[in-house]
Amino acid sequence: MPAAHILVIENDRATQQLIALNLGMAGHVVSCAPDAASALMLLEDDCPDLILLDWNLPECRRGLSGLALVRRLRTQPRTRALPVMMVTARASEADKIMALEGGADDYMTKPFSPREMLARVHALLRRAPRSAGWQGSAHDTSDTAGLRLDPHTLRVMAGARELALGRVEFKLLDVLMRHPGRIHSRAQLLDQVWGNAVYLEERTVDTHVGRLRSALQPAGYQRRIETVRGSGYRFVGAAA
């Protein structure tokens, strides 16, 4: 695994040092921040390859918890595709689903072993968009029915108009557009978009399809994402 720049956002100093030590021993370059405000200042100067983020950050100054920070990062073009792993003591299924649906790519509960952490970190780095982590388009861009996707910048163009898609919605659209007319089950979309290393319910797909349609609506493309009752979803390449 090539060396990566990893930002650790953790307010407990002992946990922060443990994570940084093990990442450093694995050959990675590590930056650390104790809260969201400090992390945002670091991100203004440099964008890492991966973020490890505690949920229970001190909500001071800018008042952002770990989950709120993830949601904010997903609204910014520069950090929209940045892989984020939540590292937290919150272990309930509801918390995991909330974090993953809120924009986190993986979720690791405390206490954890250094070996598990490194395995999850390396899995996320392999799946990152620049490494074609979700088995992206065979070409640099996808162009179907007037929509053009660039996997390197996560930009979506409808003619000359740029549409604002989140990272997950982009990946979902990319999967659907690569095979216009093919029906994808919810289970298939979960595997192709999120990967089989994370647990999510199939209703998560419905939530993100709704967000994708909302993002496509300004250009009139929302009806191209078609629901096939009892089967899943497909992208309609021809005029609907």
CYANA upper distance limits for C-alpha pairs under 8 A (distance plus 0.5 A):
  1 MET  CA    122 HIS  CA      7.57
  3 ALA  CA     27 GLY  CA      6.13
  3 ALA  CA     28 HIS  CA      5.25
  3 ALA  CA     29 VAL  CA      7.52
  4 ALA  CA     27 GLY  CA      8.44
  4 ALA  CA     28 HIS  CA      5.57
  4 ALA  CA     29 VAL  CA      6.58
  4 ALA  CA     48 PRO  CA      8.28
  4 ALA  CA     49 ASP  CA      6.50
  4 ALA  CA     50 LEU  CA      8.25
  5 HIS  CA     28 HIS  CA      6.57
  5 HIS  CA     29 VAL  CA      5.19
  5 HIS  CA     30 VAL  CA      6.38
  5 HIS  CA     31 SER  CA      8.12
  5 HIS  CA     48 PRO  CA      5.56
  5 HIS  CA     49 ASP  CA      5.81
  5 HIS  CA     50 LEU  CA      7.34
  6 ILE  CA     28 HIS  CA      7.51
  6 ILE  CA     29 VAL  CA      6.67
  6 ILE  CA     30 VAL  CA      5.48
  6 ILE  CA     31 SER  CA      6.84
  6 ILE  CA     48 PRO  CA      6.09
  6 ILE  CA     49 ASP  CA      6.36
  6 ILE  CA     50 LEU  CA      5.43
  6 ILE  CA     51 ILE  CA      6.22
  6 ILE  CA     52 LEU  CA      7.90
  7 LEU  CA     30 VAL  CA      6.36
  7 LEU  CA     31 SER  CA      5.29
  7 LEU  CA     32 CYS  CA      6.20
  7 LEU  CA     33 ALA  CA      8.05
  7 LEU  CA     48 PRO  CA      6.77
  7 LEU  CA     50 LEU  CA      6.87
  7 LEU  CA     51 ILE  CA      5.27
  7 LEU  CA     52 LEU  CA      6.76
  8 VAL  CA     16 GLN  CA      7.45
  8 VAL  CA     19 ILE  CA      8.17
  8 VAL  CA     20 ALA  CA      7.81
  8 VAL  CA     30 VAL  CA      7.62
  8 VAL  CA     31 SER  CA      6.67
  8 VAL  CA     32 CYS  CA      5.25
  8 VAL  CA     33 ALA  CA      6.79
  8 VAL  CA     51 ILE  CA      6.41
  8 VAL  CA     52 LEU  CA      5.30
  8 VAL  CA     53 LEU  CA      6.64
  9 ILE  CA     16 GLN  CA      8.15
  9 ILE  CA     32 CYS  CA      6.35
  9 ILE  CA     33 ALA  CA      5.27
  9 ILE  CA     34 PRO  CA      6.16
  9 ILE  CA     35 ASP  CA      6.82
  9 ILE  CA     36 ALA  CA      7.90
  9 ILE  CA     39 ALA  CA      7.23
  9 ILE  CA     51 ILE  CA      7.85
  9 ILE  CA     52 LEU  CA      6.60
  9 ILE  CA     53 LEU  CA      5.32
  9 ILE  CA     54 ASP  CA      6.69
 10 GLU  CA     15 THR  CA      7.76
 10 GLU  CA     16 GLN  CA      6.05
 10 GLU  CA     32 CYS  CA      7.98
 10 GLU  CA     33 ALA  CA      6.89
 10 GLU  CA     34 PRO  CA      5.54
 10 GLU  CA     35 ASP  CA      7.21
 10 GLU  CA     53 LEU  CA      6.77
 10 GLU  CA     54 ASP  CA      5.79
 10 GLU  CA     57 LEU  CA      7.45
 11 ASN  CA     16 GLN  CA      7.64
 11 ASN  CA     33 ALA  CA      7.94
 11 ASN  CA     34 PRO  CA      4.67
 11 ASN  CA     35 ASP  CA      6.62
 11 ASN  CA     54 ASP  CA      8.15
 11 ASN  CA     57 LEU  CA      6.67
 11 ASN  CA     58 PRO  CA      7.79
 12 ASP  CA     16 GLN  CA      6.58
 12 ASP  CA     34 PRO  CA      8.01
 13 ARG  CA     17 GLN  CA      6.57
 13 ARG  CA     34 PRO  CA      8.42
 14 ALA  CA     18 LEU  CA      6.69
 15 THR  CA     19 ILE  CA      6.69
 16 GLN  CA     20 ALA  CA      6.63
 16 GLN  CA     32 CYS  CA      7.88
 17 GLN  CA     21 LEU  CA      6.38
 18 LEU  CA     22 ASN  CA      6.86
 19 ILE  CA     23 LEU  CA      6.65
 19 ILE  CA    114 PRO  CA      8.07
 20 ALA  CA     24 GLY  CA      6.41
 20 ALA  CA     30 VAL  CA      6.61
 20 ALA  CA     31 SER  CA      8.42
 20 ALA  CA     32 CYS  CA      8.28
 21 LEU  CA     25 MET  CA      6.65
 22 ASN  CA     26 ALA  CA      6.80
 22 ASN  CA    114 PRO  CA      7.08
 22 ASN  CA    118 LEU  CA      8.41
 23 LEU  CA     27 GLY  CA      7.13
 23 LEU  CA     28 HIS  CA      6.04
 23 LEU  CA     29 VAL  CA      8.07
 23 LEU  CA     30 VAL  CA      7.56
 23 LEU  CA    118 LEU  CA      7.69
 24 GLY  CA     28 HIS  CA      5.49
 24 GLY  CA     29 VAL  CA      6.69
 24 GLY  CA     30 VAL  CA      7.10
 32 CYS  CA     39 ALA  CA      8.35
 33 ALA  CA     38 SER  CA      6.10
 33 ALA  CA     39 ALA  CA      5.84
 34 PRO  CA     38 SER  CA      7.22
 34 PRO  CA     39 ALA  CA      8.07
 34 PRO  CA     57 LEU  CA      8.11
 35 ASP  CA     39 ALA  CA      6.80
 35 ASP  CA     57 LEU  CA      6.19
 35 ASP  CA     58 PRO  CA      6.75
 35 ASP  CA     59 GLU  CA      8.36
 36 ALA  CA     40 LEU  CA      6.58
 36 ALA  CA     57 LEU  CA      7.63
 36 ALA  CA     59 GLU  CA      8.49
 36 ALA  CA     62 ARG  CA      7.90
 36 ALA  CA     63 GLY  CA      8.42
 36 ALA  CA     64 LEU  CA      6.47
 36 ALA  CA     65 SER  CA      7.65
 36 ALA  CA     66 GLY  CA      7.70
 36 ALA  CA     69 LEU  CA      7.08
 37 ALA  CA     41 MET  CA      6.92
 37 ALA  CA     61 ARG  CA      7.36
 37 ALA  CA     62 ARG  CA      6.51
 37 ALA  CA     64 LEU  CA      8.28
 38 SER  CA     42 LEU  CA      6.93
 39 ALA  CA     43 LEU  CA      6.67
 40 LEU  CA     44 GLU  CA      6.79
 41 MET  CA     45 ASP  CA      7.64
 42 LEU  CA     46 ASP  CA      6.85
 43 LEU  CA     47 CYS  CA      5.89
 43 LEU  CA     48 PRO  CA      8.22
 47 CYS  CA     78 ARG  CA      8.33
 47 CYS  CA     79 THR  CA      7.92
 48 PRO  CA     82 LEU  CA      8.29
 49 ASP  CA     82 LEU  CA      7.15
 49 ASP  CA     83 PRO  CA      7.61
 49 ASP  CA    125 LEU  CA      8.00
 50 LEU  CA     82 LEU  CA      6.71
 50 LEU  CA     83 PRO  CA      5.54
 50 LEU  CA     84 VAL  CA      6.43
 50 LEU  CA     85 MET  CA      8.39
 50 LEU  CA    125 LEU  CA      7.71
 51 ILE  CA     82 LEU  CA      8.03
 51 ILE  CA     83 PRO  CA      6.85
 51 ILE  CA     84 VAL  CA      5.25
 51 ILE  CA     85 MET  CA      6.76
 52 LEU  CA     84 VAL  CA      6.48
 52 LEU  CA     85 MET  CA      5.45
 52 LEU  CA     86 MET  CA      6.48
 52 LEU  CA     87 VAL  CA      6.97
 53 LEU  CA     66 GLY  CA      6.86
 53 LEU  CA     84 VAL  CA      7.53
 53 LEU  CA     85 MET  CA      6.62
 53 LEU  CA     86 MET  CA      5.33
 53 LEU  CA     87 VAL  CA      6.10
 53 LEU  CA     88 THR  CA      8.40
 54 ASP  CA     66 GLY  CA      6.22
 54 ASP  CA     86 MET  CA      6.31
 54 ASP  CA     87 VAL  CA      5.45
 54 ASP  CA     88 THR  CA      5.78
 55 TRP  CA     65 SER  CA      6.62
 55 TRP  CA     66 GLY  CA      4.47
 55 TRP  CA     67 LEU  CA      6.28
 55 TRP  CA     86 MET  CA      7.09
 55 TRP  CA     87 VAL  CA      7.44
 55 TRP  CA     88 THR  CA      6.23
 56 ASN  CA     65 SER  CA      6.54
 56 ASN  CA     66 GLY  CA      6.57
 56 ASN  CA     88 THR  CA      7.78
 57 LEU  CA     64 LEU  CA      7.95
 57 LEU  CA     65 SER  CA      5.66
 57 LEU  CA     66 GLY  CA      6.23
 58 PRO  CA     63 GLY  CA      8.19
 58 PRO  CA     64 LEU  CA      8.21
 58 PRO  CA     65 SER  CA      7.30
 59 GLU  CA     63 GLY  CA      4.66
 59 GLU  CA     64 LEU  CA      5.70
 59 GLU  CA     65 SER  CA      6.17
 60 CYS  CA     64 LEU  CA      7.73
 64 LEU  CA     68 ALA  CA      5.93
 64 LEU  CA     69 LEU  CA      6.29
 65 SER  CA     69 LEU  CA      6.61
 66 GLY  CA     70 VAL  CA      6.87
 66 GLY  CA     86 MET  CA      8.46
 67 LEU  CA     71 ARG  CA      6.90
 67 LEU  CA     99 ALA  CA      6.91
 67 LEU  CA    102 GLY  CA      7.48
 68 ALA  CA     72 ARG  CA      6.73
 69 LEU  CA     73 LEU  CA      6.68
 70 VAL  CA     74 ARG  CA      6.85
 70 VAL  CA     84 VAL  CA      8.10
 70 VAL  CA    102 GLY  CA      7.51
 70 VAL  CA    103 GLY  CA      6.49
 70 VAL  CA    104 ALA  CA      7.12
 71 ARG  CA     75 THR  CA      7.29
 71 ARG  CA    102 GLY  CA      6.46
 71 ARG  CA    103 GLY  CA      6.60
 72 ARG  CA     76 GLN  CA      7.46
 73 LEU  CA     79 THR  CA      5.90
 73 LEU  CA     80 ARG  CA      6.45
 74 ARG  CA     79 THR  CA      6.86
 74 ARG  CA     80 ARG  CA      4.84
 74 ARG  CA     81 ALA  CA      7.87
 74 ARG  CA    103 GLY  CA      7.19
 74 ARG  CA    166 GLY  CA      6.72
 74 ARG  CA    167 ARG  CA      7.36
 75 THR  CA     79 THR  CA      8.32
 75 THR  CA     80 ARG  CA      6.73
 75 THR  CA    166 GLY  CA      7.38
 76 GLN  CA     80 ARG  CA      5.99
 77 PRO  CA     81 ALA  CA      8.41
 80 ARG  CA    166 GLY  CA      6.99
 80 ARG  CA    167 ARG  CA      6.06
 81 ALA  CA    128 ALA  CA      8.34
 81 ALA  CA    129 PRO  CA      7.50
 81 ALA  CA    154 LEU  CA      7.88
 81 ALA  CA    167 ARG  CA      5.83
 82 LEU  CA    128 ALA  CA      8.22
 83 PRO  CA    104 ALA  CA      7.95
 83 PRO  CA    105 ASP  CA      6.62
 83 PRO  CA    124 LEU  CA      7.25
 83 PRO  CA    125 LEU  CA      8.04
 83 PRO  CA    128 ALA  CA      7.01
 84 VAL  CA    103 GLY  CA      8.37
 84 VAL  CA    104 ALA  CA      5.75
 84 VAL  CA    105 ASP  CA      5.93
 84 VAL  CA    106 ASP  CA      7.37
 85 MET  CA    104 ALA  CA      6.38
 85 MET  CA    105 ASP  CA      6.19
 85 MET  CA    106 ASP  CA      5.17
 85 MET  CA    107 TYR  CA      6.07
 85 MET  CA    108 MET  CA      7.71
 85 MET  CA    121 VAL  CA      8.37
 86 MET  CA     99 ALA  CA      8.03
 86 MET  CA    104 ALA  CA      6.93
 86 MET  CA    105 ASP  CA      8.39
 86 MET  CA    106 ASP  CA      6.75
 86 MET  CA    107 TYR  CA      5.22
 86 MET  CA    108 MET  CA      6.58
 87 VAL  CA    107 TYR  CA      6.64
 87 VAL  CA    108 MET  CA      5.38
 87 VAL  CA    109 THR  CA      6.24
 87 VAL  CA    110 LYS  CA      7.31
 88 THR  CA    107 TYR  CA      8.33
 88 THR  CA    108 MET  CA      7.03
 88 THR  CA    109 THR  CA      5.53
 88 THR  CA    110 LYS  CA      6.06
 89 ALA  CA    109 THR  CA      5.77
 89 ALA  CA    110 LYS  CA      5.20
 89 ALA  CA    111 PRO  CA      7.74
 90 ARG  CA     95 ASP  CA      7.04
 90 ARG  CA     96 LYS  CA      8.47
 90 ARG  CA    109 THR  CA      7.15
 90 ARG  CA    110 LYS  CA      8.40
 91 ALA  CA     95 ASP  CA      7.21
 91 ALA  CA     96 LYS  CA      7.52
 91 ALA  CA    109 THR  CA      6.43
 92 SER  CA     96 LYS  CA      6.95
 93 GLU  CA     97 ILE  CA      6.70
 94 ALA  CA     98 MET  CA      6.59
 95 ASP  CA     99 ALA  CA      6.64
 96 LYS  CA    100 LEU  CA      6.67
 96 LYS  CA    107 TYR  CA      7.08
 97 ILE  CA    101 GLU  CA      6.41
 97 ILE  CA    200 LEU  CA      7.08
 98 MET  CA    102 GLY  CA      6.34
 99 ALA  CA    103 GLY  CA      6.98
 99 ALA  CA    104 ALA  CA      6.14
 99 ALA  CA    107 TYR  CA      8.11
100 LEU  CA    104 ALA  CA      5.12
100 LEU  CA    105 ASP  CA      6.62
100 LEU  CA    106 ASP  CA      7.28
100 LEU  CA    107 TYR  CA      7.93
100 LEU  CA    200 LEU  CA      8.39
101 GLU  CA    204 THR  CA      7.56
103 GLY  CA    168 VAL  CA      8.27
105 ASP  CA    124 LEU  CA      8.12
105 ASP  CA    194 TRP  CA      8.00
106 ASP  CA    120 ARG  CA      8.39
106 ASP  CA    124 LEU  CA      8.34
106 ASP  CA    198 VAL  CA      7.00
107 TYR  CA    198 VAL  CA      8.49
108 MET  CA    112 PHE  CA      7.92
108 MET  CA    117 MET  CA      8.21
112 PHE  CA    116 GLU  CA      7.33
112 PHE  CA    117 MET  CA      7.52
113 SER  CA    117 MET  CA      6.89
114 PRO  CA    118 LEU  CA      6.67
115 ARG  CA    119 ALA  CA      6.64
116 GLU  CA    120 ARG  CA      6.68
117 MET  CA    121 VAL  CA      6.58
118 LEU  CA    122 HIS  CA      6.56
119 ALA  CA    123 ALA  CA      6.65
120 ARG  CA    124 LEU  CA      6.70
121 VAL  CA    125 LEU  CA      6.75
122 HIS  CA    126 ARG  CA      6.67
123 ALA  CA    127 ARG  CA      6.85
124 LEU  CA    128 ALA  CA      6.65
125 LEU  CA    131 SER  CA      8.42
126 ARG  CA    131 SER  CA      6.80
126 ARG  CA    133 GLY  CA      6.38
127 ARG  CA    131 SER  CA      6.98
127 ARG  CA    132 ALA  CA      7.24
127 ARG  CA    133 GLY  CA      3.81
127 ARG  CA    134 TRP  CA      6.57
128 ALA  CA    132 ALA  CA      7.12
128 ALA  CA    133 GLY  CA      5.34
128 ALA  CA    134 TRP  CA      8.14
129 PRO  CA    133 GLY  CA      5.67
129 PRO  CA    134 TRP  CA      7.41
129 PRO  CA    136 GLY  CA      8.36
129 PRO  CA    151 PRO  CA      7.38
129 PRO  CA    152 HIS  CA      7.55
130 ARG  CA    151 PRO  CA      8.15
130 ARG  CA    152 HIS  CA      6.64
132 ALA  CA    136 GLY  CA      5.74
134 TRP  CA    171 LYS  CA      7.83
134 TRP  CA    192 GLN  CA      6.58
134 TRP  CA    193 VAL  CA      6.50
134 TRP  CA    194 TRP  CA      8.26
134 TRP  CA    195 GLY  CA      8.04
135 GLN  CA    192 GLN  CA      8.06
136 GLY  CA    151 PRO  CA      7.81
136 GLY  CA    171 LYS  CA      8.41
136 GLY  CA    174 ASP  CA      7.47
136 GLY  CA    175 VAL  CA      7.82
137 SER  CA    141 THR  CA      7.34
137 SER  CA    142 SER  CA      6.92
137 SER  CA    151 PRO  CA      8.31
137 SER  CA    174 ASP  CA      7.65
137 SER  CA    178 ARG  CA      7.23
140 ASP  CA    150 ASP  CA      7.03
140 ASP  CA    151 PRO  CA      7.30
140 ASP  CA    152 HIS  CA      8.17
141 THR  CA    148 ARG  CA      7.25
141 THR  CA    149 LEU  CA      5.84
141 THR  CA    150 ASP  CA      5.17
141 THR  CA    151 PRO  CA      6.98
142 SER  CA    147 LEU  CA      8.30
142 SER  CA    148 ARG  CA      6.00
142 SER  CA    149 LEU  CA      5.42
142 SER  CA    150 ASP  CA      7.24
142 SER  CA    174 ASP  CA      7.95
142 SER  CA    177 MET  CA      8.07
142 SER  CA    178 ARG  CA      7.84
143 ASP  CA    147 LEU  CA      6.02
143 ASP  CA    148 ARG  CA      4.80
143 ASP  CA    149 LEU  CA      6.90
144 THR  CA    148 ARG  CA      7.13
144 THR  CA    177 MET  CA      7.28
144 THR  CA    237 GLY  CA      7.20
145 ALA  CA    237 GLY  CA      6.08
145 ALA  CA    238 ALA  CA      7.41
146 GLY  CA    158 ALA  CA      6.39
146 GLY  CA    159 GLY  CA      6.68
147 LEU  CA    156 VAL  CA      7.42
147 LEU  CA    157 MET  CA      6.21
147 LEU  CA    158 ALA  CA      5.28
147 LEU  CA    159 GLY  CA      7.40
148 ARG  CA    156 VAL  CA      6.16
148 ARG  CA    157 MET  CA      5.55
148 ARG  CA    158 ALA  CA      7.01
148 ARG  CA    159 GLY  CA      8.34
149 LEU  CA    154 LEU  CA      7.48
149 LEU  CA    155 ARG  CA      6.45
149 LEU  CA    156 VAL  CA      5.23
149 LEU  CA    157 MET  CA      7.10
149 LEU  CA    174 ASP  CA      7.80
150 ASP  CA    154 LEU  CA      5.98
150 ASP  CA    155 ARG  CA      5.88
150 ASP  CA    156 VAL  CA      7.12
151 PRO  CA    155 ARG  CA      7.72
154 LEU  CA    167 ARG  CA      7.75
154 LEU  CA    170 PHE  CA      7.22
155 ARG  CA    162 GLU  CA      7.54
155 ARG  CA    163 LEU  CA      7.94
155 ARG  CA    164 ALA  CA      8.28
155 ARG  CA    165 LEU  CA      8.32
156 VAL  CA    162 GLU  CA      6.22
156 VAL  CA    163 LEU  CA      5.99
156 VAL  CA    164 ALA  CA      7.81
156 VAL  CA    165 LEU  CA      7.83
156 VAL  CA    170 PHE  CA      8.35
157 MET  CA    161 ARG  CA      5.95
157 MET  CA    162 GLU  CA      4.95
157 MET  CA    163 LEU  CA      6.52
158 ALA  CA    162 GLU  CA      6.76
158 ALA  CA    163 LEU  CA      7.58
158 ALA  CA    219 ALA  CA      7.11
161 ARG  CA    219 ALA  CA      8.26
163 LEU  CA    215 ALA  CA      7.13
163 LEU  CA    216 LEU  CA      7.37
163 LEU  CA    218 PRO  CA      8.39
163 LEU  CA    219 ALA  CA      8.36
164 ALA  CA    215 ALA  CA      6.76
165 LEU  CA    169 GLU  CA      6.38
165 LEU  CA    170 PHE  CA      6.35
165 LEU  CA    212 LEU  CA      7.60
165 LEU  CA    215 ALA  CA      6.50
166 GLY  CA    170 PHE  CA      6.58
167 ARG  CA    171 LYS  CA      6.93
168 VAL  CA    172 LEU  CA      6.63
168 VAL  CA    193 VAL  CA      7.74
168 VAL  CA    208 HIS  CA      7.97
169 GLU  CA    173 LEU  CA      6.58
169 GLU  CA    208 HIS  CA      6.80
169 GLU  CA    209 VAL  CA      7.84
169 GLU  CA    211 ARG  CA      7.62
169 GLU  CA    212 LEU  CA      5.89
170 PHE  CA    174 ASP  CA      6.60
170 PHE  CA    212 LEU  CA      8.45
171 LYS  CA    175 VAL  CA      6.78
171 LYS  CA    193 VAL  CA      6.47
172 LEU  CA    176 LEU  CA      6.87
172 LEU  CA    189 LEU  CA      7.83
172 LEU  CA    193 VAL  CA      6.53
172 LEU  CA    209 VAL  CA      8.34
173 LEU  CA    177 MET  CA      6.43
173 LEU  CA    212 LEU  CA      8.04
174 ASP  CA    178 ARG  CA      6.69
175 VAL  CA    179 HIS  CA      7.85
175 VAL  CA    189 LEU  CA      8.32
175 VAL  CA    192 GLN  CA      7.90
175 VAL  CA    193 VAL  CA      8.02
176 LEU  CA    180 PRO  CA      7.04
176 LEU  CA    182 ARG  CA      8.27
176 LEU  CA    184 HIS  CA      8.08
176 LEU  CA    234 ARG  CA      6.56
176 LEU  CA    235 PHE  CA      5.94
177 MET  CA    235 PHE  CA      6.42
177 MET  CA    237 GLY  CA      8.41
179 HIS  CA    235 PHE  CA      8.08
180 PRO  CA    234 ARG  CA      7.36
180 PRO  CA    235 PHE  CA      5.59
180 PRO  CA    236 VAL  CA      6.28
180 PRO  CA    237 GLY  CA      5.80
181 GLY  CA    234 ARG  CA      6.18
181 GLY  CA    235 PHE  CA      6.13
181 GLY  CA    236 VAL  CA      5.93
181 GLY  CA    237 GLY  CA      7.15
182 ARG  CA    234 ARG  CA      6.15
182 ARG  CA    235 PHE  CA      7.78
183 ILE  CA    228 VAL  CA      7.91
183 ILE  CA    231 SER  CA      7.66
183 ILE  CA    232 GLY  CA      6.70
183 ILE  CA    233 TYR  CA      5.98
183 ILE  CA    234 ARG  CA      5.26
184 HIS  CA    188 GLN  CA      6.56
184 HIS  CA    189 LEU  CA      6.92
184 HIS  CA    231 SER  CA      7.91
184 HIS  CA    232 GLY  CA      5.93
184 HIS  CA    233 TYR  CA      5.87
184 HIS  CA    234 ARG  CA      6.63
185 SER  CA    189 LEU  CA      6.82
185 SER  CA    231 SER  CA      6.12
185 SER  CA    232 GLY  CA      4.76
185 SER  CA    233 TYR  CA      7.05
186 ARG  CA    190 LEU  CA      6.63
186 ARG  CA    202 GLU  CA      6.29
186 ARG  CA    205 VAL  CA      6.73
186 ARG  CA    231 SER  CA      8.37
186 ARG  CA    232 GLY  CA      6.11
186 ARG  CA    233 TYR  CA      8.12
187 ALA  CA    191 ASP  CA      6.83
187 ALA  CA    202 GLU  CA      7.01
188 GLN  CA    192 GLN  CA      6.65
189 LEU  CA    193 VAL  CA      6.21
189 LEU  CA    194 TRP  CA      8.27
189 LEU  CA    205 VAL  CA      7.75
190 LEU  CA    194 TRP  CA      5.88
190 LEU  CA    195 GLY  CA      7.03
190 LEU  CA    196 ASN  CA      7.94
190 LEU  CA    200 LEU  CA      8.13
190 LEU  CA    202 GLU  CA      7.70
190 LEU  CA    205 VAL  CA      7.39
191 ASP  CA    195 GLY  CA      4.94
191 ASP  CA    196 ASN  CA      5.57
192 GLN  CA    196 ASN  CA      8.48
194 TRP  CA    198 VAL  CA      7.52
200 LEU  CA    204 THR  CA      7.18
202 GLU  CA    206 ASP  CA      7.84
203 ARG  CA    207 THR  CA      7.00
204 THR  CA    208 HIS  CA      6.95
205 VAL  CA    209 VAL  CA      6.55
206 ASP  CA    210 GLY  CA      6.72
207 THR  CA    211 ARG  CA      7.01
208 HIS  CA    212 LEU  CA      6.52
209 VAL  CA    213 ARG  CA      6.65
209 VAL  CA    225 ILE  CA      8.40
210 GLY  CA    214 SER  CA      6.81
211 ARG  CA    215 ALA  CA      6.74
212 LEU  CA    216 LEU  CA      6.75
212 LEU  CA    222 GLN  CA      8.17
213 ARG  CA    217 GLN  CA      6.50
213 ARG  CA    221 TYR  CA      8.08
213 ARG  CA    222 GLN  CA      4.98
213 ARG  CA    223 ARG  CA      8.00
213 ARG  CA    225 ILE  CA      7.45
214 SER  CA    218 PRO  CA      8.30
214 SER  CA    222 GLN  CA      7.33
215 ALA  CA    222 GLN  CA      8.25
216 LEU  CA    220 GLY  CA      6.91
216 LEU  CA    221 TYR  CA      5.61
216 LEU  CA    222 GLN  CA      5.46
217 GLN  CA    221 TYR  CA      6.18
217 GLN  CA    222 GLN  CA      5.40
221 TYR  CA    225 ILE  CA      8.32
223 ARG  CA    240 ALA  CA      7.61
224 ARG  CA    234 ARG  CA      8.45
224 ARG  CA    235 PHE  CA      5.91
224 ARG  CA    236 VAL  CA      5.23
224 ARG  CA    237 GLY  CA      7.55
224 ARG  CA    240 ALA  CA      7.27
225 ILE  CA    233 TYR  CA      7.31
225 ILE  CA    234 ARG  CA      6.38
225 ILE  CA    235 PHE  CA      5.34
225 ILE  CA    236 VAL  CA      6.94
226 GLU  CA    233 TYR  CA      6.11
226 GLU  CA    234 ARG  CA      5.87
226 GLU  CA    235 PHE  CA      6.67
226 GLU  CA    236 VAL  CA      7.27
227 THR  CA    232 GLY  CA      6.57
227 THR  CA    233 TYR  CA      5.21
227 THR  CA    234 ARG  CA      7.26
228 VAL  CA    232 GLY  CA      5.77
228 VAL  CA    233 TYR  CA      6.08
228 VAL  CA    234 ARG  CA      7.86
236 VAL  CA    240 ALA  CA      7.39
